[in-house]
């Protein structure tokens, strides 16, 4: 899938993956790929700036965790992040309904008369 297809939806994707609990960057990438059936492949150069921005906005918190000798920064949703995720889901539903009604007009009920 083209990278620009994800643009505008990256924040929602990251917040949704973190809803289940804290993850480090590579685990976030793997979760998005797995949940999308392999269609979405995010790059580290894309997600780390987004994670840092979401943390600055107060939607995520982060902490360093050690796994053996390896230290990884793990990200978790804040209450504000959960609230924003709910808004992202509503916006996504409205967006897909509008696009669907244009692309598949026969499947959309007409205006009430």
ZASE-483315 format. One record per residue: residue number from 1; z negated, y, x negated of N, C-alpha, C in turn; residue in one letter. Coordinates in steps of 0.2 Angstrom, whole numbers, plus 5000, padded with zeros to 4 digits. Atoms other than C-alpha are relative to their C-alpha. Layout:
// residues N
FIZA   n n_zz n_yy n_xx ca_zz ca_yy ca_xx c_zz c_yy c_xx res
FIZA NUM    Z    Y    X     Z     Y     X    Z    Y    X   A
...
// end
This chain:
// residues 113
FIZA   n n_zz n_yy n_xx ca_zz ca_yy ca_xx c_zz c_yy c_xx res
FIZA   1 5000 4994 4996  5000  5000  5000 5000 5006 4996   X
FIZA   2 5000 4994 5004  5004  5017  4994 4993 5004 4999   X
FIZA   3 5007 4996 5001  4989  5027  4986 5000 5006 5005   X
FIZA   4 5001 4994 4995  4993  5042  4997 4998 4998 5007   X
FIZA   5 5002 5003 4994  4990  5031  5012 4993 5000 5001   X
FIZA   6 5007 5000 5000  4972  5031  5008 4997 5007 5000   X
FIZA   7 5002 4993 5000  4971  5049  5005 4997 5003 5006   X
FIZA   8 5003 4997 4993  4960  5058  5018 4995 4995 5003   X
FIZA   9 5004 5006 4997  4951  5041  5022 4995 4997 4994   X
FIZA  10 5004 5003 5005  4943  5037  5005 4993 5001 5001   X
FIZA  11 5007 4999 4999  4926  5045  5009 4998 4995 5005   X
FIZA  12 5002 5005 4995  4925  5034  5025 5000 4993 4998   X
FIZA  13 5000 5006 5003  4930  5019  5016 4994 4998 4995   X
FIZA  14 5006 5001 5005  4917  5021  5002 4993 5000 5004   X
FIZA  15 5006 5000 4996  4903  5025  5015 5000 4994 5004   X
FIZA  16 5000 5006 4996  4908  5010  5026 4998 4994 4995   X
FIZA  17 5001 5006 5004  4907  4998  5011 4993 5000 4998   X
FIZA  18 5007 4999 5002  4890  5005  5006 4995 4999 5006   X
FIZA  19 5004 5001 4995  4883  5003  5023 4996 4994 5000   X
FIZA  20 5003 5007 5001  4878  4985  5019 4994 5000 4995   X
FIZA  21 5005 4999 5005  4868  4991  5004 5003 5002 4994   X
FIZA  22 4997 4997 5006  4869  4998  4987 5004 4995 4996   X
FIZA  23 4995 5003 5005  4883  4993  4975 5002 5004 4994   X
FIZA  24 4997 4996 5006  4890  4998  4958 5007 5001 5001   X
FIZA  25 4993 4998 4999  4907  5005  4956 5005 4994 5001   X
FIZA  26 4995 5005 5000  4917  4989  4952 4999 4995 5007   X
FIZA  27 5001 5004 4994  4908  4980  4967 5003 5004 5006   X
FIZA  28 4997 4996 4995  4914  4994  4978 5007 4999 5001   X
FIZA  29 4992 5001 5000  4932  4992  4973 5001 4993 5002   X
FIZA  30 4999 5007 4998  4930  4973  4975 4999 4999 5008   X
FIZA  31 5001 5001 4992  4923  4975  4993 5005 5003 5004   X
FIZA  32 4995 4997 4997  4936  4987  4998 5006 4996 5000   X
FIZA  33 4994 5005 5000  4950  4975  4992 4999 4994 5004   X
FIZA  34 5002 5006 4996  4941  4960  5000 5001 5002 5007   X
FIZA  35 5000 4998 4992  4938  4969  5017 5007 5002 5002   X
FIZA  36 4993 4998 4998  4956  4975  5017 5005 4994 4999   X
FIZA  37 4996 5006 5001  4963  4957  5014 5005 5001 4994   X
FIZA  38 4996 4999 5006  4969  4963  4997 5005 5006 5000   X
FIZA  39 4995 4995 4999  4980  4977  5004 4998 5007 4996   X
FIZA  40 5002 4993 5003  4969  4992  4997 4997 4998 4993   X
FIZA  41 5002 5001 5007  4967  4992  4978 4998 5007 4997   X
FIZA  42 5002 4994 5002  4957  5007  4973 4999 5000 4992   X
FIZA  43 5001 4999 5007  4956  5013  4955 4994 5003 4998   X
FIZA  44 5006 4996 5002  4941  5018  4945 5001 5007 4999   X
FIZA  45 4999 4992 5000  4949  5035  4942 5000 5003 5006   X
FIZA  46 5000 4997 4994  4949  5037  4960 4993 5000 5003   X
FIZA  47 5007 5000 4997  4932  5031  4966 4995 5003 4997   X
FIZA  48 5005 4996 5003  4921  5038  4953 4999 5007 5001   X
FIZA  49 5000 4993 4998  4925  5056  4956 4998 5001 5007   X
FIZA  50 5002 4999 4993  4923  5053  4974 4993 4998 5001   X
FIZA  51 5008 5002 5000  4906  5044  4972 4996 5006 4998   X
FIZA  52 5004 4995 5002  4900  5058  4962 5000 5006 5005   X
FIZA  53 5000 4995 4995  4906  5071  4975 4996 4999 5006   X
FIZA  54 5004 5002 4994  4898  5061  4989 4993 5001 4999   X
FIZA  55 5007 4999 5002  4882  5061  4979 4998 5007 5000   X
FIZA  56 5001 4993 5000  4883  5080  4976 4999 5003 5007   X
FIZA  57 5001 4998 4993  4885  5082  4995 4994 4997 5004   X
FIZA  58 5005 5003 4997  4870  5072  4998 5001 4994 5005   X
FIZA  59 4998 5005 4996  4879  5058  5007 4998 4993 4997   X
FIZA  60 5001 5006 5004  4875  5045  4993 4994 5002 4995   X
FIZA  61 5005 4999 5006  4860  5043  4981 5002 4994 4995   X
FIZA  62 4998 5005 5005  4862  5033  4965 4994 4999 4995   X
FIZA  63 5005 5001 5005  4851  5025  4952 5003 4995 4995   X
FIZA  64 4998 5005 5005  4853  5015  4936 4996 4993 5001   X
FIZA  65 5003 5007 5000  4850  4996  4937 5003 4996 4994   X
FIZA  66 4998 5004 5006  4850  4984  4923 5002 4993 5003   X
FIZA  67 4998 5007 4999  4859  4967  4924 5001 4997 4994   X
FIZA  68 5000 5002 5007  4855  4958  4908 5000 5006 4996   X
FIZA  69 5000 4994 5004  4859  4970  4895 5005 5006 5002   X
FIZA  70 4995 4995 4998  4872  4979  4905 4996 5005 5005   X
FIZA  71 5003 4995 4995  4866  4995  4915 5006 5003 5004   X
FIZA  72 4995 4998 4995  4876  5000  4930 4997 5005 5005   X
FIZA  73 5002 4995 4995  4875  5015  4942 5001 4997 5007   X
FIZA  74 4999 5003 4993  4872  5009  4960 4999 5006 5004   X
FIZA  75 5000 4994 4995  4876  5020  4975 4997 4997 5006   X
FIZA  76 5003 5002 4993  4867  5019  4992 5001 5006 5005   X
FIZA  77 4999 4995 4995  4870  5028  5008 4993 5004 5001   X
FIZA  78 5005 4996 4998  4858  5042  5013 5000 5000 5007   X
FIZA  79 5000 4999 4993  4853  5046  5031 5006 5005 5002   X
FIZA  80 4994 4996 4999  4866  5060  5030 5007 4996 4999   X
FIZA  81 4994 5004 5000  4879  5048  5024 5001 4995 5006   X
FIZA  82 4999 5005 4994  4876  5036  5039 5002 5005 5005   X
FIZA  83 4998 4996 4995  4878  5051  5050 5007 5002 4999   X
FIZA  84 4993 4998 5002  4894  5056  5041 5005 4994 5002   X
FIZA  85 4996 5006 4999  4900  5038  5042 5002 4999 5008   X
FIZA  86 4999 5001 4993  4898  5038  5061 5005 5005 5002   X
FIZA  87 4995 4995 4999  4908  5054  5062 5007 4998 4998   X
FIZA  88 4993 5003 5003  4922  5046  5051 5003 4995 5005   X
FIZA  89 4997 5005 4995  4923  5031  5063 5002 5003 5006   X
FIZA  90 4997 4997 4994  4925  5042  5078 5006 5004 4999   X
FIZA  91 4994 4996 5002  4938  5053  5069 5006 4995 4999   X
FIZA  92 4995 5005 5001  4947  5037  5064 5003 4997 5006   X
FIZA  93 4998 5002 4993  4947  5030  5082 5005 5005 5003   X
FIZA  94 4996 4995 4996  4954  5046  5089 5007 5001 4996   X
FIZA  95 4994 4999 5003  4967  5047  5075 5005 4994 5001   X
FIZA  96 4996 5006 4999  4973  5029  5077 5003 5000 5007   X
FIZA  97 4998 5000 4993  4974  5031  5096 5006 5005 5001   X
FIZA  98 4994 4995 5000  4985  5047  5094 5006 4997 4997   X
FIZA  99 4995 5002 5004  4996  5039  5081 5003 4994 5004   X
FIZA 100 4997 5006 4996  4998  5023  5092 5003 5002 5006   X
FIZA 101 4996 4997 4994  5003  5033  5107 5006 5003 4998   X
FIZA 102 4993 4997 5002  5017  5041  5097 5004 4994 4998   X
FIZA 103 4996 5005 5003  5023  5025  5088 5001 4995 5006   X
FIZA 104 4999 5006 4995  5021  5013  5103 4999 5003 5007   X
FIZA 105 5001 4997 4993  5023  5024  5119 5000 4996 5006   X
FIZA 106 5000 5005 4995  5026  5009  5130 4994 4997 5001   X
FIZA 107 5007 5003 5000  5009  5003  5126 4995 5005 5003   X
FIZA 108 5005 4995 4998  5001  5019  5131 5001 5002 5007   X
FIZA 109 4999 4998 4993  4997  5023  5149 5002 5008 5001   X
FIZA 110 4998 4993 4999  5006  5039  5155 4995 5004 5003   X
FIZA 111 5005 4995 4997  4997  5055  5162 4999 4998 5007   X
FIZA 112 5001 5001 4993  4989  5053  5178 5004 5005 5005   X
FIZA 113 4996 4996 4995  4999  5060  5193 4996 5001 5006   X
// end
